[in-house]
Amino acid sequence: MAKLENKIVFITGASEGIGKACAYAFAAEGANLILSARRKNLLDDIGENIEEKFGVKVLTLKLDVRNGDEVKASISNLPEQWAAVDILINNAGLAKGFEKMFKDDPENWDAMIDTNLKGLLYVTRQIVPGMVKRNSGHVISLGSTAGHMAYGNGSVYCATKFGVRAISDSLRIDLIDTDIRVSTVDPGMVETDFSNIRFFGDKERASKVYEGITPLSAEDIADTILYCATRPPHVSINEVIMTPVAQANSFVAFRK
Ligand SMILES: NC(=O)c1ccc[n+]([C@@H]2O[C@H](COP(=O)([O-])OP(=O)(O)OC[C@H]3O[C@@H](n4cnc5c(N)ncnc54)[C@H](OP(=O)(O)O)[C@@H]3O)[C@@H](O)[C@H]2O)c1
C-alpha cells in the first residue's frame, strides 16, 4: 500500500528543482499535493501531469512566500478539504550573488532573508497551528551544508541557512508536548537552477560549480525527504546532512 495515501502535503517552491522532485516522490506514495510557487503556469503543468500519472489530487497556488499578507490570505482561505495539512515542505529558497559581504548589494541580502527566512516563517506560522490542533504533522525544511559551515562570498546565504537550522531546532522544542515532527534536510551541491539563479542567469558560470563532480540530483534530495516523512510515528529524523561523495563539506571537494 502507498505509504502516504490521503495525506496532504504542502510544498513551497514546487515549480522547479527539489520542490518539483518532492511533488513527484510524494505523489508516487499516494499523497495529495498543494503545490505553491510564483510561476503558477509551471505548477499547473506539473499538477496536471502528476494527477494523470499517479491519480492523486493536486491544488496549485500562486504564492510568493516573501509576502506575509499573501501567505496568510492564501493559507487561511484554503478550501476545507485541503486545510488539514499533514506535511509541510519548506523548500522555496535561493542564493543571490557570490560576493564579499562588504562589497555586496543589499538588495541581494533582502531577497535571501525575505525568502529563505521570513518566507519560511510566514508559511510555517500559518500551517503549524492546525497541526497543533490535530496533534499531528511534520514540518520538513531545506537547510544546507552552508548552515553548518560558513564560506567566503556567501555570508548572507549561509546566515539564512544557519537560521533555518535554528528555527527548526527551536520549533522542535516549542512542539515537544505534541506528536508533530520537525526535520531539516541539509544538502551540499545539488544540480538544479540554484547556481544559475545565484549567478544571475550566467549558465556557464553555474555549470562550473559542478565541474568534475557528480553532484546530487533533486531526486536524491526528494528521496531523503520522503524517507524522513515515512518513518514510524514515534521516530523523528531531526537533521540530515548529505553531499556528493566527492564533497566533504562546504569547502572541500575533489574534482576529477
Ligand atoms: N541546489 C543546491 O545546491 C542546494 C543546496 C542546499 C540547499 N538548497 C536549498 O534547496 C531549496 C530548493 O532549491 P533548488 O536547488 O531546488 O533551487 P531551484 O531549482 O532554483 O528552485 C527554487 C524554487 O523556489 C521557488 N521560489 C524562489 N523564490 C520564491 C518565492 N519568493 N516564493 C515562492 N517560491 C519561491 C522557485 O519557484 P518560483 O520561481 O516559481 O517562485 C523554485 O520552485 C532552497 O531552499 C535552497 O536553498 C539547494
The ligand as a Tripos MOL2 file, in Angstrom:
@<TRIPOS>MOLECULE
LIG
   48    52     1     0     0
SMALL
NO_CHARGES

@<TRIPOS>ATOM
      1 N1         20.7710   23.2970   -5.2310 N.am      1 LIG1
      2 C1         21.5910   23.2440   -4.2070 C.2       1 LIG1
      3 O1         22.8140   23.0420   -4.3630 O.2       1 LIG1
      4 C2         21.0540   23.3930   -2.8080 C.ar      1 LIG1
      5 C3         21.8880   23.0080   -1.7410 C.ar      1 LIG1
      6 C4         21.4070   23.1550   -0.4550 C.ar      1 LIG1
      7 C5         20.1570   23.6630   -0.2200 C.ar      1 LIG1
      8 N2         19.3650   24.0550   -1.2710 N.ar      1 LIG1
      9 C6         18.0550   24.6160   -0.9520 C.3       1 LIG1
     10 O2         17.0430   23.8390   -1.5650 O.3       1 LIG1
     11 C7         15.9070   24.6680   -1.8210 C.3       1 LIG1
     12 C8         15.4290   24.4710   -3.2600 C.3       1 LIG1
     13 O3         16.4520   24.8650   -4.1390 O.3       1 LIG1
     14 P1         16.6650   24.2400   -5.5940 P.3       1 LIG1
     15 O4         18.0740   23.8010   -5.6590 O.co2     1 LIG1
     16 O5         15.5910   23.2770   -5.9090 O.co2     1 LIG1
     17 O6         16.5550   25.5700   -6.4650 O.3       1 LIG1
     18 P2         15.6370   25.9350   -7.7680 P.3       1 LIG1
     19 O7         15.6980   24.8270   -8.7540 O.co2     1 LIG1
     20 O8         16.1040   27.2860   -8.1710 O.co2     1 LIG1
     21 O9         14.1610   26.0180   -7.1750 O.3       1 LIG1
     22 C9         13.8010   27.0180   -6.2490 C.3       1 LIG1
     23 C10        12.3110   27.0200   -6.0520 C.3       1 LIG1
     24 O10        11.9930   28.0360   -5.0770 O.3       1 LIG1
     25 C11        10.9320   28.8260   -5.5850 C.3       1 LIG1
     26 N3         10.9720   30.1950   -5.0510 N.ar      1 LIG1
     27 C12        12.0060   31.0690   -5.0880 C.ar      1 LIG1
     28 N4         11.6190   32.2500   -4.5520 N.ar      1 LIG1
     29 C13        10.3280   32.0990   -4.1590 C.ar      1 LIG1
     30 C14         9.3820   32.9480   -3.5450 C.ar      1 LIG1
     31 N5          9.6810   34.2090   -3.2260 N.pl3     1 LIG1
     32 N6          8.1300   32.4720   -3.2990 N.ar      1 LIG1
     33 C15         7.8170   31.1980   -3.6100 C.ar      1 LIG1
     34 N7          8.6630   30.3350   -4.1980 N.ar      1 LIG1
     35 C16         9.9130   30.7920   -4.4660 C.ar      1 LIG1
     36 C17        11.0750   28.7840   -7.1030 C.3       1 LIG1
     37 O11         9.7960   28.9640   -7.7290 O.3       1 LIG1
     38 P3          9.2830   30.3070   -8.4620 P.3       1 LIG1
     39 O12        10.4870   30.9620   -9.0780 O.co2     1 LIG1
     40 O13         8.2890   29.7910   -9.4550 O.co2     1 LIG1
     41 O14         8.6400   31.1080   -7.3740 O.co2     1 LIG1
     42 C18        11.5480   27.3500   -7.3220 C.3       1 LIG1
     43 O15        10.4410   26.4850   -7.4310 O.3       1 LIG1
     44 C19        16.3200   26.0860   -1.4690 C.3       1 LIG1
     45 O16        15.8450   26.3950   -0.1800 O.3       1 LIG1
     46 C20        17.8360   26.0210   -1.4770 C.3       1 LIG1
     47 O17        18.4180   26.9950   -0.6500 O.3       1 LIG1
     48 C21        19.7910   23.9070   -2.5610 C.ar      1 LIG1
@<TRIPOS>BOND
     1     1     2 1
     2     2     3 2
     3     2     4 1
     4     4     5 ar
     5     4    48 ar
     6     5     6 ar
     7     6     7 ar
     8     7     8 ar
     9     8     9 1
    10     8    48 ar
    11     9    10 1
    12     9    46 1
    13    10    11 1
    14    11    12 1
    15    11    44 1
    16    12    13 1
    17    13    14 1
    18    14    15 2
    19    14    16 1
    20    14    17 1
    21    17    18 1
    22    18    19 2
    23    18    20 1
    24    18    21 1
    25    21    22 1
    26    22    23 1
    27    23    24 1
    28    23    42 1
    29    24    25 1
    30    25    26 1
    31    25    36 1
    32    26    27 ar
    33    26    35 ar
    34    27    28 ar
    35    28    29 ar
    36    29    30 ar
    37    29    35 ar
    38    30    31 1
    39    30    32 ar
    40    32    33 ar
    41    33    34 ar
    42    34    35 ar
    43    36    37 1
    44    36    42 1
    45    37    38 1
    46    38    39 2
    47    38    40 1
    48    38    41 1
    49    42    43 1
    50    44    45 1
    51    44    46 1
    52    46    47 1
@<TRIPOS>SUBSTRUCTURE
     1 LIG1         1 GROUP 0 **** ****
